[in-house]
Amino acid sequence: MKTCWASSLKDCAGGFTREHLITESVFAGKEISVNGLPWCRTRSITMLPTNLTANILCQRHNNDLSPVD
């Protein structure tokens, strides 16, 4: 079962939210080439950094981290 990365705090709430795997501002809107991830192991995919996300945090923990994001 998928769990929030902060589930050890035992106060998760809400469904999963899409969180950037790498801080989006690092790429300044440029297209990037991605490979080696579960959905593109054998080929490179060109995409915008805004689409490089995963469901890794619940709503509560995503909101709690927003000020430092």
Residue pairs with C-beta under 8 A, 6 or more apart in sequence:
2 16
2 55
3 12
4 12
4 16
4 56
4 57
4 58
4 61
5 56
5 57
5 61
6 12
6 57
6 58
6 61
7 58
9 61
11 60
12 58
12 60
12 61
13 58
13 59
13 60
14 58
14 59
14 60
15 58
15 59
16 55
16 56
16 57
16 58
16 59
17 55
17 57
17 58
17 59
17 62
18 53
18 54
18 55
19 53
19 54
19 55
19 56
19 57
19 62
20 49
20 50
20 52
20 53
21 52
21 53
21 54
22 49
22 52
23 69
24 49
24 50
24 52
26 49
27 49
29 48
29 49
30 49
31 46
31 47
31 48
32 46
32 47
32 48
32 49
32 52
33 44
33 45
33 46
34 40
34 44
34 45
34 46
34 47
34 52
35 41
35 42
35 43
35 44
35 45
57 65
